[in-house]
């Protein structure tokens, strides 16, 4: 479901492929932090997808850079949510 957020975005195919790869790699790195209910896992996946969307542009071609920027944005989201 969370990956479907990319399908509605207006990016070219190369940027979308980079975003999908960045999402999958990022989720593999953080999924163990979200062992809760299916709804909390899906919420975390949506947060990650939105974080990647927030840092992507149509020129995005580097999945590793998108992954790192997306993880940073996601970490900020959860940090501010804690306060």
Secondary structure, DSSP 8 states (H G I E B T S, - for coil): -TTHHHHTS---HHHHHHHHHHHHHHHHHHGGG--S-HHHHHHHHHHHHHHHHHH--TT---HHHHHHHHHHHHHHHHHHHT-
